[in-house]
Amino acid sequence: MATLAPHQPAEIAPTHWTEGNPSPDELAHIPGEGGWPVVGNTFKMLADPHGFTRRAVEKYGRVYKNKAFGGWNIALIGADANELVLFDRQKLFSSEQGWGPILDQLFPRGLMLMDFDHHRVDRRALSIAFKPGPMRHYSGSLNRGIAKRMEEWGAGNLQFYPAIKELTLDLAADSFIGIPWGPEADRINEAFVYMVQASVAPVRKPLPFTLMRKGVKGREFLVDYFTKETHRRRAEGGGQDMFSQFATAEYEDGSLMPVDEVVDHMNFLMMAAHDTITSSATSLVWLLAKNPEWQEKLRQEIESVTGGLDASGKPRDLAYEDLGKLELTEMAFKEALRMVPPVPSTPRRALRSFEYGGYRIPAGAHVGINAHFVHHEEEHWETPHEFNPMHFTPEAVKARHKYAWIPFGGGAHMCLGLHFAYMQVKVLMAQMLPRYRIELAGGDPDWQAWPIPKPKDGLKIRLKAI
């Protein structure tokens, strides 16, 4: 075991996230701008975050400062910057102190809010939920749930984003928590929706009638629910669902993970999975609707792997053993994640001063990298603004900078559930494409870029029965 006791969270003082911030004088040598009084560049960034970054890089270069959301942030732009921050050889950066100001009221002590030994110990304990046995169980659950919903959708017009969001939450109730769809799952889903919305709400105090208040109440409900369920599942023996795996997770010395940490990890995982998978599945469906030739290639691959329709005319399930055979489908999904990364930028905080790009960045500085910008750089991508799954042939991947594609982060904080995300999207495609052709029904949508991308019109599509 690590010398750090994994169940001893540090006490967080009210000024935890601002103590030790660099003074303006310490940042004076770094180019950039503070924007308007009080609000800085907050509204400019919210209006067009990708355009803001592009213009800043053109004006200031790949290291620049920006004042927004109440403080200064140092942007580090490029694949080399991604590697510096995510691989973090020298342990310069705190993920806890980077994400904390955004998430700590609602999702404290999730894996993204842990650093170094504490993170390593808990990650190892939780990884049991993603071993082959549980993953095989999730595969069966996903096939059943998605097939049922595909039949319910039927042919015709559909607003895809809210439909897949509802489906993702229902699948999470089944695969993650192991409860049937119904009133209990609906109440849990509602609490999660409020918590996710509150995590990026402009009002950060739980005042009456605010989103933050709804989020805090949602957290209270889920803490109570998951605490009781953890004790019950430990007493009765866990199942194959993800929550039961977490509830019985052990550290290297054989001790059980404390109940309050099981609860916090479960809350965080549900949040991290539900909105990011919703976003990435939506971007893939959008891009396949715009590129019918690729949609047809994926359909043919899926039918060759699963055997196509069964005797009743329904698509056959995608077997767990066959997930790796959907190579084109995986390449298309990776390309969708390139074009619309579900986490467009990643915050950290510098624990010590360091040099990068010809500048000395002081200790305490809030820094950030930008996946979306690097995902669209011509030096890494043959056609950066076009949907081209051939960007992910083995030869292309080998020739490219390892940190030019980071939709799942990287280094020690690489997304623990990335294989579950691949599996869910592959099963979705295996159940959807043999049934329907997907077309855009409302024109090409505008996308809300931040905090997690989504189409402003909900992505209006038309499903045509095959």
N, C-alpha and C positions, 0 to 999 in steps of 0.2 A: 504493500500500500504506500501511497505517497504520504509524506509527513504532514501535509495539510489535511486536516479532518474534513472530509467532503460534506459533512452535514452541519458545519459551523459557518453559516453565512455571516459576512461582515455587517456590522451595524452601519446603516447609511444615514449620515447626518443630512439635515435639510439642504445644506449648501454643497453636497457631495459632488454635483456635476459642474460646479463653477469654481470651487476652490482650486487655486493654483493656475487659473487661466492666464496666459501671457498678457502683458500690458500692450497697449497700442505701440509703444516705443519698441518693444521686442519684435513686433511684426512689421515695423515701418519699412524694412528693406525688401519685403515681399510685395510684388506688384498686385494691384487689385483696387477695389473700391467699396466704400461703405454704404452707398445708396442714400436713401432718404433718412431723415432723423427718426429715431426710435425703431421703425420697421425695417430699415436697411433695404435689402433687395428681395425681401420675402415675397412680395406680390409679383415682382418681375419673374422670379423663379417659378412660382406656382402657375403663372400664366403660360410660360413656355420654357420648361426646364431644359429641354434638349437644345433649343435655340440659344438660351442663356449660356450654357456651357460652351457651345460652338463659338459664339461671339467672344467669350472671355478668353478662350484658347487663342483665337486669332489676334486678340488685342494684347494679351499679357504673356502668352506662352503656356507651357504645361504645368507650371506651378504658379498658382495665384490665390489671393485671399478674397474672401467674400463675406459680407456681413448679412446674416439672415437668421430668422427664428431666434432672435435675442442674443446672438454672439457671432464671433468670427470663426470661420472655417477655412482651412487651407486645402484647396483642391490639388490633388496629385493625379495627373492625367497620362494614361498610356499603359501598355502591357507591362513595361518594366515597373511602373508604379504599382500595378496590380500585384505583381510578384513580391515586391518589397513589403507591401502591407499585408497580403494574405498569407504568404509563406512565412514571413516574420521570423527569419533565422535568429535575429538578435533579441527577440521578445521585446520589441520597442512599443507595441501597440496594444491597447486595451479594447477588446470588443465590448466588455461590460460597460465601460465608461463612454463608449461611442453610441451604443444603442440605448443605454440607460435613460437619458432624458426623454426618449420617445416611448419606451415600453415598460419602465419599471413600476408604474402605478397599477398596471393591468396584468403584465406577464413577468413578474420578477423571477429571477433564478431559472429562467429557461436556458437552454444550452448557449444561445447567442449572448446571454448576459453572464457568462462565466469565462474566466481566463485561466490558462496554463494548467497547473496540476489539478485544480478543482474541476475544470472543464474536462481534462483527460480522464479522470477517475469516473465522473458521471457518464461521460460519453461511452466509455467501455461498458459500464453496467447496462446502459440503455440499449446498446447494440444488439442485445439478445432478441429484441423485438423485430429485427430485420434479418434474422438467420433464415436458412431455407425452409424450415418447418413452418414457422409463422407466415412467411411470405407465400408459401403454397396455399395456406388457409386463406390469406387475403385474396389471392388470385381467384379462388372459387367464389368467394363472396362478391368480388367485383364483377365477375361474369354474370352471376345471377341478378345482381342489382341493376347493372347497366342494361342487360337484355330486357328486363322487365320495363325499364323506363323508355327504351327505344320503341317498344310496342305502344306504350302509352302516348308518346309524342305523335306517332303516326306521320303520314305524309301531309305536307302543307306548310304554311308559314309559321315561323317560330322565332321568338326573341331569344337568341341562344345564351347570352351571358347570364341572365337571371335563371334560365332553365338549368344550365350546367352548374351554377352555384348551388341551387337547391339539391340537385343530384349529388354533388360532391359532399355536401353536409350530410345527406342521408347515408351515403356510402361510408362516411367517417363514423357515423353512429353505429353502423353494422360492423365494419372492419376494425375500427379503432377501439370502440367501447364494447362491442358485442351485445348491443340491445336491438330489439326489432324496431322497425319504423313505427311511429305512433305518437301519442301525446307526450310521452317522456322524452323521446328524441326531439320532438318539436320544441319543447321547452329548453333543452340543452342547446339546440341550434340557435334559438333566439338569443340566448345569453352570449353565445360566441359572436353572433353578428354585431351585437351592441359593443362587445369588447373590442372587436377589430375596428369598428367605426370610431370608437372613443380614442383609440391609440393615436390617431392623427387629427383629433379634434383641436381647433384653435384655442378653446377654453380648457386649460389644463387642470382646473380645480373642479371637484364633483359638486358643483352648485346645483340647486333644484332646477329641474327641467332641461339640464344640459346633457349632451351626449356622454360627457365624462361621468355624470351621475349614473346614467343608464349602464355604462360600462362597468363602473365600480359595483353596482348592484348585481350585474351579471356575473362578475367575478365572485362575489360573495355566495351566490347560488351555486356556482360550479365548485368552489372550494368545499362547501358543505357536502355536495353530492359526491365528489370524487374522494373525499376523506372517508365517508361512510362506506363507499364501494371498495376502497383499498382494504379497509379492515375486513370486510365481508369476503373478498376474494382471497385474502391471505388465509382466512379461517377455513374456507370451503375448498380451496385449491383453485388455481387460475385456469382459464381457458386459453385458446390460441389467439384471441383478439389482442390488439396492441396494448390496451390498458392492463389486461391481466398479466401480460409479459412485464410491463413496467412495475406493476404492484408486487411482483415476486422477484424483481431484479436484485442481484447481490453484488457487493463490492468484491475485490480480490481476496479479502480475508474471510469471505463467506457471510458477512453481515448484510442484513437487508437494508435497502435504501430507506431513509426516514420517510414517514408518510407524507409530511408536508412537502418534501422534495418530489415525491412521486406525483403529487397533485400539481405542483408548479410545472413540472416537465410535461404532464399530460395537457394542461391548459396551453402551454406554449406550442406543443407539437400540433394540436388541433388548429391553432391560429395559423401557424406557419404553413401547414399543409393546405388548409381549405382555400385561402385567398390566392396563394401562388399557383396551385393546380388549376383553379378556376380561370385565372388569367392566362396561363400557358395553353390550356386546352382551347380557350377562346381564340387566341392568336393563331393556333394551328388550323382550326376550322375556318377562320377568316382567310388565311393564306391558301388553303386548299380550295376554297370556293373561288378565289381569284385565279387559281392556277389549275384548271380542270385536268390538264395533262398529267400533272403530278398526282392529283386525286385518283386518276385512273391507274397509274402505276402502283400506288399503295393498295388500291382495291385488288389488283391482280396478285400482288405479293401476298396479301392476307388470305385470299381464296386458295392460293397454291399451298400455303402453310396449313390452314385449318381444314381444307377440303371443301370449302364453299358452303352452300346451303344444305341442310339435312332434308330428310324425306318430307317433312312438313313445310319446307320452304323457309325455314329460319336459319340464320347464321349459326354455324357451330362455334362452341366456346373456344377461346384461345387457351390452350393448355400451358401450364406453368413451364413445362419443359421446352415449349416452342417460342418463348418470349425472345430468345436471342436470335431466332431465325428471321425476325422482322427487321432486316437491316435497313431497307429503304425507309420504312416507317420511322425507325429511330433517327435516321439522318434528317428526315423532314421535320421531326420534332425538335431536334437540335437546332436546325435552321430557324424554326419559329422562335426558339429561345434566344437565338442570336439577334433576330430582328426586333423582338419585343421581350427583352429580359424582364422577368417578373419582379426582380429587385434591381431597379435601374442604377442605384448608387449605394455605396456601403460606407457607413461612418466608423471611425475609430478615434481613439485619443492617444496622443503620444505620451508615453511614460517617462521618456528621456529625450533630450534634444538629439537631433540627427541631421545629416546632410543629404540633400537630394536635389538634383537638377541645378546645382550651383547655388543653392540657398540653404541656410541653416534654419531648421524648423525647431522652435523652442519646446522644451518639455511643457506638457499641459495643453498643447495646441490640439484643437479638434480638427482632424483631417478626414478627407473622404476621397474615395476612388469612384470612377464612373464607368460602369459596365457598358451602358448604352453607347457612349462615345467610342470606346475601343471596339465594340462590336460592329461599328460602321466605318472603321478606318480602312482606306484603300490599301495601305501597306500590308494588311493581313488578309483581305478578302477580295477575291477576283471581281465580284459584282456586289459591292457592299449594300446597295439599296434595292436589290432584287432578290426575290425568293429563289434560292439556288441550293437545294440539299446536297449538291455535289461538293459544296464547301467542306463536307464531312466524310469524304472518302478517306480511307486509311492513309493514302499518300499525302493528301492535303493536310490532314491533321498532323502528321509527322513533320511536315515542312514548316508549320506555323508555330509562332511563339506560344508556349504552353499556357500563358496567362492572357492570351488575346480573346479567350472565350470563358466567361466566368459566371454563367447564370446560377450556378449552385455554390458560389463562393470558391474557396480554395484553402489549402493548408489544413491546419488543425480544425478549422471551423467549416470545412466542406460539409454541405448539407447531409445530415445523417439519413434522411429519407429520400435521397435522389433516386434510388432503385425502385422505391415504391411509386414515385412520380412517373418514371418510365413505364412501369407496369400498368398503372391506372390509365395512362393515355393510350398505350398499345391496346388494352382491352376495349377502351372506348372506340378506337378506330376499327377494331375487329368486329365489334357489334354494330357499328354505325354504317361503315362504307359498303358492306355487302347488301344492306337494306336500302340505302338511299344515295342518290346523287345530291350534293350540296351546292346550292347556288345562293348568291347574294340577292336579297329581296328588297333592300332599301338603299342601294348604292353603297359606295365605299365609306365606312364610318370614320369620323374623327375619334381619336383616342385621348382619353385622360391619361397623362403620362405618369402622374405621381399621386400617391405613394406606391401603389401597385397598379399597373396599367389595366385599363378597361375601356371598351368602346362606349362612347357617350350615348349612342342610341340603343345599347344593349346587343348589338349585332343582329340585325334582321336577316334571317336566312330563309330559304325555301328548301324543304326536303322533298325530293321526288322519288317515289318508290321505283325500285329496279325490278 
